[in-house]
Amino acid sequence: MYVCCVLQIEALNADYDKLQKANTKLQKACDSLEDEKMFLQNELDRMAKDAEIRYMQEMWILERNGHFVYWYVSIHYFYEWCTETLETTLVSLFM
């Protein structure tokens, strides 16, 4: 009976060692996944920040171009108005 208990204890110890090794491997895999998760989260944050900066730059360019278009259209209409006014003035002077 004593030998049977010793063999059972040795078998339990062997199983325990196997479980500890498996647990260690799983813990390393878990730690590796946590590290990768943190890395990917940092990459996502960086990409989101870059996208926001790019969006702000594009909006600034669109706004600036919008002002240029506004000024161009304003100057163009002012030029047309001046031309028409000058033509009507000249026509009325020489008629």
C-alpha positions as CSV (number, residue, x, y, z in Angstrom):
1,M,0.0,0.0,0.0
2,Y,2.9,2.3,0.8
3,V,4.4,1.7,-2.7
4,C,1.1,2.4,-4.3
5,C,0.7,5.8,-2.5
6,V,4.3,6.7,-3.4
7,L,3.6,5.9,-7.1
8,Q,0.4,7.9,-7.0
9,I,2.2,10.8,-5.4
10,E,5.0,10.6,-8.0
11,A,2.3,10.5,-10.8
12,L,0.6,13.5,-9.2
13,N,3.9,15.4,-9.0
14,A,4.6,14.5,-12.7
15,D,1.2,15.8,-13.7
16,Y,1.7,18.9,-11.6
17,D,5.0,19.6,-13.3
18,K,3.4,19.2,-16.7
19,L,0.6,21.6,-15.7
20,Q,3.2,24.1,-14.4
21,K,5.1,23.9,-17.7
22,A,1.8,24.3,-19.7
23,N,0.8,27.2,-17.4
24,T,4.2,28.9,-18.0
25,K,3.9,28.5,-21.7
26,L,0.3,29.9,-21.6
27,Q,1.4,32.8,-19.4
28,K,4.2,33.7,-21.8
29,A,1.7,33.6,-24.7
30,C,-0.7,35.7,-22.7
31,D,2.1,38.2,-21.9
32,S,3.1,38.3,-25.5
33,L,-0.5,39.0,-26.6
34,E,-0.8,41.7,-24.0
35,D,2.4,43.3,-25.3
36,E,1.1,43.1,-28.9
37,K,-2.3,44.5,-27.8
38,M,-0.5,47.5,-26.2
39,F,1.6,48.0,-29.3
40,L,-1.4,47.8,-31.6
41,Q,-3.3,50.2,-29.4
42,N,-0.4,52.7,-29.5
43,E,-0.3,52.3,-33.3
44,L,-4.0,53.0,-33.5
45,D,-3.7,56.0,-31.4
46,R,-0.8,57.3,-33.5
47,M,-2.7,56.6,-36.7
48,A,-5.8,58.4,-35.4
49,K,-3.7,61.4,-34.4
50,D,-2.1,61.4,-37.8
51,A,-5.5,61.2,-39.5
52,E,-6.8,64.1,-37.4
53,I,-3.7,66.2,-38.2
54,R,-4.1,65.4,-41.9
55,Y,-7.8,66.2,-41.8
56,M,-7.1,69.5,-40.1
57,Q,-4.5,70.4,-42.7
58,E,-6.9,69.5,-45.5
59,M,-9.6,71.6,-44.0
60,W,-7.2,74.5,-43.6
61,I,-6.2,74.1,-47.3
62,L,-9.9,73.9,-48.4
63,E,-10.7,77.0,-46.2
64,R,-7.7,78.9,-47.6
65,N,-8.6,77.9,-51.2
66,G,-12.2,78.8,-50.5
67,H,-11.0,82.3,-49.5
68,F,-9.0,82.5,-52.7
69,V,-11.9,81.5,-54.7
70,Y,-14.1,84.0,-52.9
71,W,-11.6,86.8,-53.5
72,Y,-11.1,85.7,-57.2
73,V,-14.9,85.7,-57.8
74,S,-15.3,89.0,-55.9
75,I,-12.5,90.6,-58.0
76,H,-13.9,89.1,-61.2
77,Y,-17.3,90.5,-60.5
78,F,-15.9,93.9,-59.5
79,Y,-13.9,93.9,-62.7
80,E,-17.0,93.2,-64.7
81,W,-18.9,95.9,-62.9
82,C,-16.1,98.4,-63.5
83,T,-16.0,97.5,-67.1
84,E,-19.7,97.8,-67.6
85,T,-19.8,101.0,-65.6
86,L,-16.9,102.4,-67.7
87,E,-18.5,101.4,-70.9
88,T,-21.9,102.9,-70.0
89,T,-20.1,106.1,-68.8
90,L,-18.1,106.3,-72.1
91,V,-21.1,105.6,-74.2
92,S,-23.1,108.3,-72.4
93,L,-20.2,110.8,-72.7
94,F,-19.8,110.3,-76.4
95,M,-23.5,110.1,-77.3
